[in-house]
Amino acid sequence: MQPRNMSMSGVVDLAAVKAAQEAKAKAEQTRAETARQGGAGAVSPADLVIDVDEAGFEHDVLQRSAEVPVVIDFWAEWCQPCKQLSPVLERLAVEYNGRFLLAKIDVDANQMLMQQFGIQGIPAVFAVVAGQALPLFQGAAGEQQIRQTLDQLIQVAEERFGLTGLTVDPDAEPGGAATAVAAPAPAGPYDALLEAAVQALDAGDLGGAIRAYQNVLSDDPGNTEAKLGLAQAELLQRVQDADPQQVRKEAAEKPRDVQAQIIAADLDLVGGHVEDAFGRLIETVQRTAGDDRDAVRRRLLELFEVVGADDPRVVGARRALARALF
């Protein structure tokens, strides 16, 4: 039941790329097993919104997220903003016609799940894709913002994990088994190189992983997995020999030393302190000019790649960087 394999903290370590690769492989394996058991079926529109508790979390959310993006609505009966948000999410779940599944969790009855997701207030909305958790928004968001967030989620789920959603049949009986639309995708031309990169990471061979990702990108510059993997492997290579205590001491003593701030930001990110890393470099941009400023800006853009363009922390930092530059 416990979402132990979810990556919600933003921490970057040697297992980060491997976890993403394994999540994709697991999703593909699930779809392949579904196909072997009789192919894709259809669900009723009523099955697109489900109530989930702690006992059913592993099956209804974690396992189902290998077939379809699962959006989680944390709510409570006493929460007035929840009463505004939940009907919108339920309506959109039906309107999106199987592109995502809406799981509703009553926080009063499921305190453990609330704690595991680090919920500080409700309504709070998360997504789980191939076993990986992503915070979407907190509070009663407007419908346009919700639609934009859902569209980004669906795009990421399809591009990174091959999840195309569920087949919906208005005439299907409610309660039928939900299965994925698409059969497993054929192996791509870069699977061997991507697997080699993961194996290199497992062995601590960051240089080998970097070369493998670069080989993929030389032929396919837009390959999302390779871009993410390369950014993370290069980050880990930069900090592998650094002394964290000494780096932080120098950064504190030399606020105008560009290289000291850059390596400290790298360590911040590896330690999961995403906002600290971004804030450090944005402040350094404000204090510098010319080549120094450009070096800091380029490193910040590299860190954006590591975290992911759709992460809200990246979106906010991009705005702050624009204000610092212009």
C-alpha positions as CSV (number, residue, x, y, z in Angstrom):
1,M,0.0,0.0,0.0
2,Q,2.7,2.5,0.9
3,P,4.0,4.6,-2.0
4,R,7.6,3.9,-1.1
5,N,8.9,4.0,-4.7
6,M,7.4,7.4,-5.4
7,S,9.9,10.2,-6.2
8,M,8.2,13.3,-4.6
9,S,11.1,15.1,-3.0
10,G,13.1,16.2,-6.0
11,V,16.2,14.5,-4.7
12,V,18.7,13.5,-7.4
13,D,20.9,10.5,-6.8
14,L,22.4,7.6,-8.7
15,A,19.1,5.8,-8.7
16,A,17.0,8.7,-10.2
17,V,17.4,7.7,-13.9
18,K,17.3,4.0,-13.1
19,A,14.0,4.5,-11.3
20,A,12.4,6.3,-14.3
21,Q,13.6,3.6,-16.7
22,E,12.3,0.9,-14.4
23,A,8.9,2.7,-14.1
24,K,8.6,2.8,-17.9
25,A,9.6,-0.9,-18.2
26,K,7.0,-1.9,-15.5
27,A,4.3,0.1,-17.3
28,E,5.1,-1.7,-20.6
29,Q,5.2,-5.1,-18.9
30,T,1.7,-4.4,-17.4
31,R,0.3,-3.5,-20.8
32,A,1.9,-6.6,-22.3
33,E,0.4,-8.8,-19.6
34,T,-3.0,-7.2,-20.2
35,A,-2.7,-7.9,-23.9
36,R,-1.8,-11.6,-23.2
37,Q,-4.9,-11.9,-21.0
38,G,-7.3,-10.9,-23.8
39,G,-6.4,-7.5,-24.9
40,A,-7.8,-4.1,-24.0
41,G,-11.3,-3.8,-22.6
42,A,-13.6,-0.9,-22.0
43,V,-14.8,0.8,-18.8
44,S,-17.9,2.8,-18.0
45,P,-17.7,6.5,-17.5
46,A,-18.7,5.9,-13.9
47,D,-15.5,4.0,-13.4
48,L,-13.3,7.0,-14.2
49,V,-14.0,8.4,-10.7
50,I,-13.2,6.1,-7.8
51,D,-13.0,6.3,-4.0
52,V,-9.7,5.0,-2.6
53,D,-8.7,4.1,0.9
54,E,-5.5,2.9,2.5
55,A,-6.3,-0.8,1.9
56,G,-6.9,-0.3,-1.8
57,F,-4.2,2.2,-2.5
58,E,-1.7,-0.2,-3.9
59,H,-4.1,-1.8,-6.4
60,D,-6.3,1.2,-7.2
61,V,-3.6,3.8,-7.6
62,L,-0.1,2.3,-7.8
63,Q,-0.9,-0.6,-10.0
64,R,-3.4,1.3,-12.1
65,S,-0.9,4.0,-12.7
66,A,1.0,1.6,-14.9
67,E,-2.0,1.7,-17.3
68,V,-3.3,5.3,-17.0
69,P,-2.3,8.5,-15.1
70,V,-4.1,8.6,-11.8
71,V,-5.0,12.0,-10.4
72,I,-5.6,12.0,-6.6
73,D,-8.0,14.4,-5.0
74,F,-7.4,14.7,-1.3
75,W,-10.6,16.1,0.3
76,A,-12.7,16.1,3.4
77,E,-16.4,16.6,4.1
78,W,-15.8,19.8,6.2
79,C,-13.6,21.4,3.5
80,Q,-15.5,24.1,1.6
81,P,-12.9,24.6,-1.1
82,C,-13.0,20.9,-1.7
83,K,-16.7,21.1,-2.5
84,Q,-15.9,23.6,-5.2
85,L,-12.9,21.7,-6.7
86,S,-14.1,18.1,-6.5
87,P,-17.1,18.4,-8.9
88,V,-14.8,20.1,-11.5
89,L,-12.3,17.3,-11.3
90,E,-15.1,14.7,-11.6
91,R,-16.6,16.4,-14.6
92,L,-13.2,16.7,-16.3
93,A,-12.4,13.1,-15.6
94,V,-15.5,12.1,-17.7
95,E,-14.8,14.8,-20.3
96,Y,-11.3,13.7,-20.8
97,N,-12.8,10.3,-21.7
98,G,-10.2,7.9,-20.1
99,R,-7.1,10.0,-20.5
100,F,-6.7,10.0,-16.7
101,L,-8.4,8.3,-13.7
102,L,-9.6,10.3,-10.7
103,A,-9.0,8.8,-7.3
104,K,-10.7,10.5,-4.4
105,I,-9.2,10.1,-0.9
106,D,-11.0,11.3,2.3
107,V,-8.1,12.5,4.5
108,D,-10.1,12.1,7.7
109,A,-10.5,8.4,7.0
110,N,-7.0,7.9,5.6
111,Q,-4.6,9.8,7.8
112,M,-1.6,7.6,6.9
113,L,-1.9,8.4,3.2
114,M,-2.2,12.1,4.0
115,Q,1.1,11.9,6.0
116,Q,2.9,9.9,3.4
117,F,2.1,12.5,0.7
118,G,3.1,15.3,3.1
119,I,-0.3,17.0,2.8
120,Q,-0.3,20.3,4.7
121,G,-3.7,21.5,3.6
122,I,-6.6,20.5,1.4
123,P,-7.8,20.4,-1.2
124,A,-4.5,19.0,-2.5
125,V,-4.1,17.3,-5.9
126,F,-1.4,14.9,-6.9
127,A,-0.8,12.6,-9.8
128,V,0.8,9.1,-9.9
129,V,2.3,8.0,-13.3
130,A,3.9,4.6,-13.5
131,G,4.4,4.5,-9.8
132,Q,5.9,8.0,-9.7
133,A,4.2,10.8,-7.7
134,L,3.9,14.4,-8.9
135,P,2.4,17.2,-6.9
136,L,0.0,19.1,-9.2
137,F,-1.6,21.9,-7.1
138,Q,-3.0,22.8,-3.7
139,G,-6.1,24.9,-3.1
140,A,-9.2,25.6,-5.3
141,A,-7.6,26.2,-8.7
142,G,-9.5,27.7,-11.6
143,E,-10.7,25.4,-14.3
144,Q,-8.4,26.8,-17.0
145,Q,-5.4,26.2,-14.7
146,I,-6.6,22.6,-14.0
147,R,-7.0,21.9,-17.7
148,Q,-3.5,23.2,-18.5
149,T,-2.1,21.0,-15.7
150,L,-4.0,17.9,-16.8
151,D,-2.9,18.5,-20.4
152,Q,0.8,18.6,-19.3
153,L,0.3,15.5,-17.2
154,I,-1.2,13.5,-20.0
155,Q,1.6,14.6,-22.4
156,V,4.3,13.5,-19.9
157,A,2.5,10.2,-19.3
158,E,2.3,9.5,-23.0
159,E,5.8,10.7,-24.0
160,R,7.8,9.2,-21.1
161,F,5.8,6.1,-20.3
162,G,3.6,5.4,-23.3
163,L,0.4,5.7,-21.3
164,T,-2.5,6.6,-23.6
165,G,-5.4,6.0,-21.2
166,L,-8.4,3.8,-21.0
167,T,-11.1,2.9,-23.5
168,V,-14.4,4.2,-22.4
169,D,-17.7,2.7,-23.5
170,P,-20.9,4.5,-22.4
171,D,-22.8,1.2,-22.6
172,A,-20.3,-0.7,-20.5
173,E,-21.4,-1.9,-17.0
174,P,-19.9,0.0,-14.1
175,G,-17.3,-1.9,-12.2
176,G,-15.6,-3.6,-15.1
177,A,-11.9,-4.1,-15.2
178,A,-10.0,-1.1,-16.5
179,T,-7.4,-1.8,-19.1
180,A,-5.1,0.2,-21.2
181,V,-5.9,1.3,-24.8
182,A,-2.6,0.5,-26.4
183,A,-0.7,-2.7,-26.8
184,P,2.9,-2.5,-25.7
185,A,5.0,-0.3,-28.0
186,P,7.7,-2.1,-29.9
187,A,11.2,-1.7,-28.6
188,G,12.8,1.5,-29.8
189,P,16.1,1.8,-31.6
190,Y,17.8,3.3,-28.5
191,D,16.7,0.8,-25.9
192,A,20.1,-0.9,-25.8
193,L,22.0,2.4,-25.3
194,L,19.6,3.6,-22.6
195,E,19.9,0.3,-20.8
196,A,23.7,0.6,-21.1
197,A,23.4,4.0,-19.5
198,V,21.4,2.6,-16.6
199,Q,23.9,-0.2,-16.1
200,A,26.7,2.3,-16.0
201,L,24.9,4.3,-13.4
202,D,24.4,1.1,-11.3
203,A,28.2,0.5,-11.5
204,G,29.0,4.1,-10.6
205,D,30.5,4.7,-14.1
206,L,29.1,8.2,-14.6
207,G,31.4,8.8,-17.6
208,G,30.1,5.7,-19.3
209,A,26.5,6.7,-18.6
210,I,27.2,10.2,-20.0
211,R,28.7,8.7,-23.2
212,A,25.7,6.4,-23.7
213,Y,23.2,9.2,-23.3
214,Q,25.2,11.4,-25.7
215,N,25.2,8.6,-28.3
216,V,21.4,8.6,-28.2
217,L,21.1,12.3,-28.4
218,S,23.6,12.5,-31.3
219,D,21.0,10.6,-33.4
220,D,17.8,11.8,-31.6
221,P,18.3,15.2,-30.1
222,G,14.8,15.3,-28.7
223,N,14.9,12.0,-26.8
224,T,13.3,12.9,-23.5
225,E,14.8,10.0,-21.5
226,A,18.3,10.7,-22.8
227,K,18.1,14.4,-22.1
228,L,17.0,13.8,-18.5
229,G,19.5,11.1,-17.9
230,L,22.4,13.1,-19.3
231,A,21.5,16.2,-17.2
232,Q,21.4,14.1,-14.1
233,A,24.5,12.1,-14.8
234,E,26.5,15.2,-15.6
235,L,25.3,16.8,-12.3
236,L,26.4,13.7,-10.3
237,Q,29.7,13.7,-12.0
238,R,30.3,17.3,-11.1
239,V,29.7,16.8,-7.4
240,Q,31.1,13.2,-6.9
241,D,34.5,14.4,-5.6
242,A,33.3,17.6,-3.8
243,D,33.6,18.1,-0.1
244,P,30.1,19.4,0.9
245,Q,31.3,21.0,4.1
246,Q,34.1,22.9,2.3
247,V,31.9,23.8,-0.6
248,R,29.3,25.4,1.6
249,K,31.9,27.1,3.7
250,E,33.4,28.8,0.6
251,A,30.0,29.7,-0.8
252,A,29.1,31.4,2.5
253,E,32.4,33.3,2.8
254,K,32.5,34.3,-0.9
255,P,29.0,35.3,-2.0
256,R,30.4,36.9,-5.2
257,D,32.5,33.9,-6.2
258,V,30.6,32.5,-9.2
259,Q,32.2,29.1,-9.2
260,A,31.7,28.7,-5.4
261,Q,28.0,29.5,-5.8
262,I,27.6,27.2,-8.8
263,I,29.1,24.1,-7.1
264,A,27.1,24.9,-4.0
265,A,23.9,25.0,-6.1
266,D,24.8,21.6,-7.6
267,L,25.1,20.1,-4.1
268,D,21.8,21.8,-3.1
269,L,20.0,20.1,-5.9
270,V,21.6,16.7,-5.3
271,G,20.5,17.0,-1.7
272,G,16.9,17.7,-2.7
273,H,17.0,21.4,-1.8
274,V,15.6,22.5,-5.2
275,E,14.4,25.9,-4.2
276,D,17.7,26.7,-2.5
277,A,19.7,25.7,-5.6
278,F,17.5,27.9,-7.8
279,G,17.4,30.8,-5.4
280,R,21.2,30.8,-4.9
281,L,21.9,31.0,-8.7
282,I,19.2,33.6,-9.3
283,E,20.7,35.8,-6.5
284,T,24.1,35.3,-8.1
285,V,22.7,36.4,-11.5
286,Q,21.6,39.6,-9.8
287,R,25.1,40.3,-8.4
288,T,27.1,39.5,-11.6
289,A,27.5,40.7,-15.2
290,G,29.1,39.7,-18.4
291,D,30.6,36.2,-18.7
292,D,30.1,35.5,-15.0
293,R,26.4,36.1,-15.3
294,D,26.1,34.0,-18.4
295,A,27.9,31.1,-16.7
296,V,25.5,31.2,-13.9
297,R,22.5,31.5,-16.2
298,R,23.7,28.5,-18.2
299,R,24.1,26.4,-15.1
300,L,20.7,27.3,-13.9
301,L,19.2,26.2,-17.2
302,E,21.0,22.9,-16.9
303,L,19.5,22.4,-13.4
304,F,16.1,23.1,-14.9
305,E,16.6,20.2,-17.2
306,V,17.5,17.9,-14.2
307,V,14.3,18.8,-12.4
308,G,12.0,18.9,-15.4
309,A,10.4,21.7,-17.3
310,D,6.9,20.9,-16.1
311,D,7.9,21.1,-12.4
312,P,6.2,24.1,-10.7
313,R,9.5,25.0,-9.0
314,V,11.1,25.3,-12.4
315,V,8.2,27.4,-13.8
316,G,8.5,29.9,-10.8
317,A,12.3,30.0,-11.1
318,R,12.1,30.8,-14.8
319,R,10.0,33.8,-14.1
320,A,12.4,34.9,-11.3
321,L,15.4,34.5,-13.7
322,A,13.6,36.6,-16.3
323,R,13.1,39.3,-13.8
324,A,16.7,39.1,-12.7
325,L,18.0,39.4,-16.3
326,F,15.7,42.0,-17.6
